[in-house]
Amino acid sequence: MKSAFETSWKMHMDKFHKISDKRNVYEVTSGPENGSYVIVEGPISYADMDKKMPTAKDHGLDLEKNFSPKLEPGSQNFIAQWRDTLSYNADAVADKFLLTVTVVKDGKMQEYLTELRKSILTLGKIDSKVSITTLVKQFAGSSPTIMSIRNLKDGFQELDADYFKTPPTAFKDAYIKDYGQAAWDNRVKLLVDDVVSREQHFEIRRADLSSPK
């Protein structure tokens, strides 16, 4: 029901999300979720969630009638918080993305986030040209989850190993210079031992399904 979904969504968006309360839509183009859509609202504050939109009733009815029937069971909603200190060159404008979803072992989240911060600082030390946006899933319970988004402003070609002409050991060398060999060895171990699962997929921004900028 891909075409039927897109047609219904465009009508819904034009009616409720064209001027305000905007949405960005992304399509997953690889992996088990290939062909699914990610609809992003925000950024908003928790206080914004207390506000009731004047079109809330009509909006809900429209979703119920024209949107929800076209979704597979298992579709989910969640809140994610942007972490600026765990992001790098996050203002890069891109239409293609590599998304990494990491579920961290319960009780290990702070240790993992501390290591991610070191990664971001090290990228700055080597003047890396990559762009990364990091989000942390809120109210995740015993499944703390991190979403790391590579913003591929030059397209998927950025993923070629030699695209940015950075020496292959530049990151490791800079990390060890600042934190030491023992910290590097611990990092290699931590990035495996503290993880329950890690999945990756490509996404593209669907401007034709998103609110006007």
C-alpha positions, -999 to 999 in steps of 0.1 A, spaced: 0 0 0 30 23 -6 14 46 -31 -19 46 -12 -1 56 20 19 83 3 -12 98 -13 -31 98 20 -2 112 39 3 141 14 -34 150 18 -31 149 56 1 169 56 -13 196 33 -43 199 56 -26 199 91 12 203 88 19 227 59 21 260 78 28 250 114 32 218 135 56 206 107 68 171 99 99 157 82 96 123 65 124 98 58 122 66 39 143 36 50 162 22 20 181 -8 33 179 -35 59 149 -54 74 129 -21 76 135 -13 39 105 6 25 92 19 59 89 55 68 101 76 97 80 107 105 97 132 127 79 159 147 99 187 164 120 199 179 95 205 208 97 208 245 78 188 271 58 220 278 47 220 242 31 186 248 7 202 272 -7 225 246 -38 213 227 -39 222 190 -72 237 179 -74 211 151 -66 182 175 -100 164 171 -101 167 133 -64 157 131 -70 126 151 -101 116 130 -82 121 98 -53 99 110 -78 72 122 -96 72 88 -69 78 62 -36 70 79 -37 43 105 -54 16 83 -24 16 59 2 9 86 16 -25 94 12 -38 130 42 -29 151 45 8 141 57 27 171 60 62 184 88 74 207 105 105 220 142 112 213 164 139 228 191 156 207 225 156 225 246 185 212 277 174 232 276 140 214 270 155 180 296 168 155 291 192 126 254 185 131 243 216 111 253 199 78 223 198 54 218 164 39 192 143 22 209 109 27 218 93 60 233 63 77 215 56 109 230 34 136 207 23 164 226 9 195 208 -7 225 231 -5 255 231 -29 284 211 -17 313 233 1 338 260 8 312 245 39 295 266 66 313 298 47 306 289 44 269 279 80 266 312 91 282 331 71 256 310 87 228 319 121 241 356 112 238 349 102 202 334 136 194 363 154 209 387 133 190 369 140 157 375 177 164 412 171 171 417 156 136 394 182 120 371 155 106 347 165 79 320 140 89 287 151 103 270 132 131 238 139 150 232 119 182 198 112 197 190 94 229 157 76 233 137 89 262 117 66 287 135 36 272 133 16 305 157 -13 306 166 -9 269 186 24 268 190 33 231 212 57 212 206 68 176 236 81 157 229 97 124 257 102 98 245 132 77 258 124 43 258 159 27 278 147 -3 257 115 -6 266 78 1 300 84 -15 311 98 18 312 63 32 341 53 9 371 48 31 393 73 13 366 100 6 379 126 30 416 117 25 420 112 62 449 89 72 435 55 83 450 57 118 443 94 124 415 88 148 433 61 168 465 81 170 448 112 182 427 93 208 458 75 222 477 108 223 449 123 245 438 94 266 465 67 264 468 32 250 449 16 280 419 39 274 419 28 237 420 -9 247 392 -3 271 372 16 243 375 -13 219 363 -37 246 335 -14 259 320 -8 224 313 -45 223 308 -56 258 283 -28 267 261 -34 237 230 -56 235 225 -49 198 235 -26 170 217 -21 137 223 1 107 203 12 77 202 40 51 175 66 50 167 93 25 147 125 32 114 126 13 110 163 6 78 155 -13 62 140 19 77 166 43 63 200 53 78 229 34 109 244 50 
